[in-house]
């Protein structure tokens, strides 16, 4: 009979999960506050009607793509940042931070082009077949031309905040987010409806409020960076002091992460465009409002992903491979239970839909409620999938997502949604359910892939 030490434990001691929660909860709270900002924006803009809200949310899809792009760059650098932190290699951490900044600023270029040069042409792709496309586009263009100014401040802030989280320092980003959120909320109240003598700017007011909040966020992070000098900090004159071999290695790993995430973004953008073509402004605003609500429980994804990366990346960077193997089991088991809890939380959020979006049309509210219930059901699957991806990427195995997730998305999901859009008359909610059932297949494939332990590597050597 094997000894007790050789029997793998499915769940960790309580102290392990206490440590994990000490990392995850501030990250989730930060994400929740950011989601509340989005919800407040949607609440205030919804008072302007279905068309205004549709315009803001169509333009927001461009911002969504850009944020995912920058976040993916931060995740790619973070794979190495956490391991260099575990190895106590400050030069390696600085190189990983340089990668994030340099590539993040490169990513801002296409964002600027969309916002300034081709906003209407790009946004129109999201409204093919919509019966009120021209009116929605007018509002969307007004909004996105102002959102142009938040590109660089947001990029720098995300690079600094993600690097702090990679080291397990999660409280400062949380505090900065609270300040930025309060700034955004107050400016929304002043500028959207013209309170306290300020001009009534409508959707442009919502954009100005976001830009102001992002600049406040940047200033605080820069002051912290200069005063505290975290381990990854370097002087501006050293910006181009790049270790070419390491940069190429991060880029090699990051390319697969970027490919996987961009495929996901493309699929979300394509499916959203097809959903939007199933009616008028009520469909656009109804679907958009459902995601604004769902973001309140989607905070679980970032918490699980970052916590898994920090804990396992540190163990792998220290060369403690057996410890990392056991942590993988504990984190996946914990994420499964956590996903069930977040499902119940998701159901509870349906109660606030009439309060937040009561000024939308009856049809839009009905779509919103159905989507929130549907997404809540999928939470256990999605939380577990995020943990699986985080385990693989913590050890540099970025191929799992690129080869499995992206393959299923490109060759099965996207053709499926096109066929459903062309040959059926089903509504957006049922269409969403049809394509998301594929995530059950991904969980099984990820499970088989992780058993090969290609992720069990120390990248600092």
N, C-alpha and C positions, 0 to 999 in steps of 0.2 A: 504494500500500500504506500503511495507517495507521501512524503512528509508534507506538513501543512504549508511550508514555505514554497513548495513547488506547485501548489494548487492555485491557479489564478483566481483572484478575487474580483467579482463582478462590480462591487461597489467599494469605494474608498472609505477609510475612517472619516469621522465627522470633521476632523481638523483639516483634511484635504479640501473638502467642499467649502469649509469656512474660508480658507485661503482663496479658493477659486471665486467665491462670491464677493470677496473683498476687492477683487479685480473687476469682476463682471458687473456688479451693481452700479458703481459710479459710471462705467461706460454706458450701461443701459439707461441710467438716469439722464446722462448727457444726451443720448439719442432721443429719449422720451421728451426732453425739453425742446430739442430741435424739431421733433414731430409736432409738439404743441404749437411751435411757431408757425409751421405749415398749416396746422388746423385753424389757428387764429386768422392767418392770412385768408384761408378758404372761407371761414365764417364771415369775415368782414367783406370780402369780395362777393360772396354769395348774395349779400344784400343788394348788389347792383344788378342781379338777375342771372339767368342761365347763360346768356351770351357772354357777358363780361367774365364770368367764372370759367367758361369754356376757353376763352381767349388766353387767360392767365395760365390755365393748366396745359394747353397745347404748347405754349411757349415754355412752360416748365419742363416739358419733355426734353428740350434741348439742354436745359440746365442739368437735368437728371443724367443725360449721357455724359456731359462734361464732368460732373461730380463722380460718376462711376469710373471714368477714365483716370482722374487724379487719384481717387481712392485705390484703384488697382495698382498704380505706380507706387503708392505708399505701402500697399501690401507686399509688392515685390521687394522693395527695399527693406521692409519689415522682416521678411524671412531671414535676412542676414543680420539685421539690427539686433533681433532678439538673441541670436546665437553669439554674436560678438559681445553682447552684454553679458551673457552667461560665461564667456571666456575672458571677460574683463579686458577686452581689446578696444581701447578708445579710438585708435586710428581707424580700425575697421568700422566702428560706429559712425565716425565722421564721414568715411567714404560712402556708407549706406545713406546718410543724410544728404550728401551732395547729389547722389543719384536721384533721390526723391525730388529735390529742388530743381535740378537741371531738367529732368524729364517732365516735371509738372509744368514748368514754364513753357516748354516746347508744346505741351498739350493745350496750352491756352491759345495758341495761334489759330487753330481751326475754329475754336469757340468764338474768337473775335470776328472772324470772317462771317460766320453764320449770323451773329448778332447785328453786324453793321452792313455787310455787303449784300447778303442774300436772305434776309429774314423771312420775307413773304413767300419766296420760292420754296424754302425748306419747310416752313410751317404748313404750307398747302399740301404737302405730302401726307400730313397727318389727318387731313380732312377730305380725302377723296370720296366722293359720293355723299357727303354730308349736305343736307338740304339748306343749312344756314352758314355755309363755309365762309362766304365773303364777310359777313358781319363778325364772325368769330376771328377771322384773320386780322381785321382792322384793330381789334382790341389786343390780339397777341403781338402784333408788330409794335404797338405803342409800349407794351410791357418789356419786350426783349431788347429793344434799343437802349433802354436804361440799364438793364441787367448786364450789359456789356462791361460796365465799370467794376463789377464785383469779381471778375475773373482772376486777376493777379492777387488781390488781398485774400481771397478764399484759398487759392492754391498754396500760398506761403503758410497760412494758418493751419491748413490741413497737414502739411508736411511736419510742422513743429508739433502739433497735437498728437499725430500718429506716432511720432518718435518717442514722445513722453510715454504714451501708452505701451509702446514696445518694451520699455524698461519697467513697466508696472506702475508708473507714476500717473495715476488716473484722476487725482483730485483737482489739480490745477486746470486741465482742460474742462472739467465739469464747472468750475467757478467761472471761467471765461465764457462758457456757453450760457450760463445763467445771466450774466451781464449783457451779452449780446442779445439774448432773447427778450429781456426787459426793454432794451433799446428798440428792438424791432417792433414790439407790441405797442409801445408808446407812440413811435413814429407812424405806425399803421393807423392808430386812432386819430392822430392829428392830420394826416395827409390824405387818407382815402376819402373821408367825409368832411374834411375842413373844420375840425373842432378847434376851439380857442383862437379863432381868427385866422387860422392857417388856410391856404387855398384848398378847395375841394378838387383833388386830382384823380379820383377814381383808381383805375388799374395802375396808372403811372405813380400814384401815391404809394401803392403796395411795393412797386419796384424800388422807388427811392428809399423806402423804409428798410428794405433788405440790404441795399448798397451801404447805407449809413451803418447798419449793424455790423456788416462785414468789415468795414474800416475800423470800427471800434474794437472788434475782435482782434484784428491784425495789430493794432497799436499795443494792446495789452500783451500779446504773445511776444512781440519784438522787445518790449521793456523787460519781460521775464527772461528772454533769451540773453540779453545783454547783462542783466544783473546776476542771474543765477548760474549762467554758463554751464548748462548740462553737459554730460560727457560727450555728446555728439556735436557740440558747438565748435565752430571754427570761425576765424576772422574772415571778413569779406574779401580781403586780398588773397585768401587761400581758396577761393571759390573754384578755381580751375585746377587745383592741385589734385588731379585725378589719378588713381591707380588703375591703369588701363586694363590689366588682366582681371582685376576684381570687378570693374565696371562691366566688362564684357560678360563675366559670369552672372552678375545680377541681371543684366539685360537678357541673357539667354534664358534664365529661369523666369524672369518677368515677362518675356515675350509670350510664353505659354499661358501665364496667368492673364495677361492682357488679352490674348486671343480668346480665352474662355469667357472672360467677363464681357468683352465686346460682342461676342456671339450672343450672350444672354441679353445684353442691351439691345442688340439688333432685333432679337426675337420679341422682346417686350415692345419695342417701338413699332415693329410691323404688326403685331397682334393688336396693339392699341389703335393703330390707324384703321385696321379692319373693323374693330369694335365701333369706332367712331362713325364708320360709314353705315351703320345699321339703324340710323334714324337722324334726329336733329340735335339741337343743343342739349336736350334733356338727356340723351345718351352720353354725350361728352361730359357734362357736368355730373351726372349720376355715377359714371365710372370713376371720374377723378375724385369725387368726394369719398367714394368707398376706399380708395387708396390713402386718402388723407386720414381716414379713421383707422385703417389697417396699420398705418405706420406707428400707431400707439402700441401695437403688440409685435410689430416687426422689429422692435428694438432688441428682441431676444437674439437676432442673428448676429449683430455686432458684438454683443456681450459674449456669446458662446465662441465666436470666431477669435476675438482678441484674447480671451482668457486661455483658450486652447493653445494659441500661438505663443503667448508669453510663458506659460508653464512648461510646455514641451520644448519650445525653442531654447529655454534656459538649460533644461536637462541635457538636451542634445549638444548644445554648445560646451557644456562641462564634460562631455564624453560619457555621461551616465546613460548608456543605451538601454540597459535592462530596466532602469527606473522609468525611462520614457515609454518603454513598451507597456509597463503596468499602468502608467498615467493615461495612456491612450484608451485602455479598457474602462478605467474609472470615468474619464471625461465623456466617452460615448454613452455609457450607462446613465450618467447624470443628465446628459442632454435629452435622452429619451423621456425621462420623468419630467424634466423642465418643459419639454414641448407639450406635454399633456396639460400642465398648469397654464401655459400660455394660450392653449386652445380655449380653456374656460374663461380666461381673461378676455379673449377675443369675442366670445359670445356676449360678455357683459358690456362691451363697447357699443353694441347695437342700441343700448338704451339712450345714448347721447345723440344719436342721429337726428331725431326731431328737434332737439335743442340747438344743435349747431347748424343744421341745414334745413330748418323748417321753412325758410323763405324760398327754397327751390320748388320746382314744379312737383306735383304728386308722382309723376312718372319717374323723375330723377331720384326722388327719395326712395321709391320702391326698388329701383336698380341698385342704389347704394346699399340698402339693407340686405338684399339677396347676396350681393358680392361679399359683404363683410362676414356673413354667416358661412359662406363657402370657403373663404380664405381662412377662417378660424378652424374649420375642419382639417385643413392641410397643415396646420402649425406643427404637430408632432413630426411629420415627415420632413418639413423644411428645416426645423431646428436640428434634427439629426443629420440631415444632409450638410448643413453648415459646419457641424462638428467634424464630419468625415473629411470635408475639404480642408479644414484647418489642420487636422492631423497630417494629411498628406503634404501640405505646403510648409508646415513647420520644419520638416526635414528636407525640403527642396524638391519634393516630388510634385512638380507642377503639371506633369504629363497626365495625371489621372483626370483632371477636369478638362484638359484640352482634348484628350482622345475619346473620353466617354461622354461627358456632359455636352460638349460642343457637337460631337458626331450625332447624338440623338436629336439635338436641337435643329441642326442643319438639315439632316436627311429625313427626319420623321415629323418633328413638331411644326416647323414652318410650312412644309407642304400640306400637312394636315389642316392647318388653320386657313390656308388659301383655298383648299378644296371645300371646307365647310362654308367659307365666305361666298364661294362662287355657286356651289350646287345645293345649298340648303338655305332655309329662311330662319334658322334658329337665331335667337337673340344673343347678345354679348355675354350674358351670365352663363348660359349653357355651353357656349363656345369656349369660354374660359375653363370650365370644368373639364371639357373634353381633352384639351391640350395639357392640363396640369396633371392628369392621371398618369402621364409619362414619368412623372417624378418618382413614382413607386418603382419603376424599372431602374431608374438611376441609383436609388438607395441600394438595391441588390447588387448592381454592378460595382458600386463603390466598396461595398462590403468585401466582395471577392478580391478586388484590387488591393485593398489595405492589407489583406492577409499575406500578400507577397513581401511586405515590409520594405519596399523601395524607399520609404520615407525615413527609415531608421538610420540617419546619417548625421555626422558632425561636419558641418560645412566650413568651420573655421580652420580646419587643417589643410 
